[in-house]
Each structure stands twice: as structure tokens, then as C-alpha cells.
Amino acid sequence: MNLRMRLQPEAIGTGMTSQRVRDRLVERLRENGIRDERVLNAIRTVPRHMFVDEALATRAYEDTALPIGHGQTISQPWVVAKMTEALFDEGKTPAKVLEVGTGSGYQAAILAALGLEVHTVERIGELLRTARKRFRQLGMNIRSKHDDGRIGWPENGPFDAIVVTAAAPALVDALTVQLAPGGTLVAPVGGPSSQSLLKLTKDADGVVTQQSLAPVVFVPLLSGMID
């Protein structure tokens, strides 16, 4: 997907949203251990300032989480890159991915920029409507659904990869069931004061293994829906 050719003028950015500022963010991520050049190029290309409030646009390329309303945040770029990179470990290239927790839409846009078929679920209707508008502005064909993310999207599964962008005390069984054999699930697990980013892999026989990637802080994975 040649996203760069489809950007609207407002996505190109100037000043603190310019390409030079984006390039500095990419170098910072590389220095902090992100190695997959495909992921770094997606971070460089996708205009993060379009996924935050206009008042916060000048901070869009800082390596930090930012508020997006409704008690939610757009994740720190390093965390987005780390979660995305984990899907491509060991030479894997997933085709179809489920994201639980659309939020601003930024993580879904990064996945789409990598050429993946993205399905994303969000429980807060207003956030999803705003994210859908951003996807249209960027010419991205991302499938989205207003629903309880803990349920996933079983009718569209199984998925080669699943990315969960909110933390639960334990991995959600309904989501791991939707992971295809050979697939990878990345999710923050833990309580408000202590969370770990876990990578779960399912082999061809359905045997599941997991490893901890990094300590993280995410908003809680909640049940139900809000319009």
C-alpha cells in the first residue's frame, strides 16, 4: 500500500508535524530497540497528528501517550511499534489481523499501512465514528465494528494476529480462541499498577506459548458498549 501517495494536504504536516520531526521520532524508536524497518516506515508515513485533537498536534511526534477523550489515550509510539513488530517476528507476515480497542484509530492505521487486512472493534461509539472519518481521509479500507471488544469478532475469524490495546487481568479466552494456528496475539495483561505486554503464539497443533515483552501501562479492557 503506497499510503504516501494518498495523503491529504493536512496529513503532510508542517513545523512540529513535519516530515523532519517524524524522522526524528523514527530514529528515537530505532535507538530504543525497534528493528523492523517495515514498522519504522509505517510510523514515519502514517500522520499521527491526524489521530489527536488539534490542540495536541504539536506533541503528536513525541514518544508519549496522549489523551483522546472518554478516559482513553493514543498509545506511546514505541509501544505501538513494539506490539506491531511482535506480529512479524520469526519471519511471519500475518494477512488478517483483529484489533481490540480502536481508540483514535492510529494502531489500526499502522497495521493497514503494512498491507494487512485490519478488523477493529471499539466499545465507545463516538471514538469509533471519529476513527472511521480518519480512515476515510487516508483512503484506508479498515473494517470496523461498534461492539464489546472482549467478544472479539468471531464471525470474521480466525485471525492470523490479534492486537489488544487495553489491559485485562488475564488473557481473554474468547480472543485466544479466535487466533488461527500459527498466529500471534499481543496484549497488555495486569492490573492498574502493574502490567506486562505479553506475546502469545499458537502453533499448528493449537499449543499456546507466551512470553513477556515489556512492562507497560494501558487503560483497562472494559465490557459493554457506549454510544
Order of alpha helices (4+ residues) and beta strands (2+ residues): alpha-alpha-alpha-beta-beta-alpha-beta-alpha-beta-alpha-beta-beta-alpha-beta-beta-beta
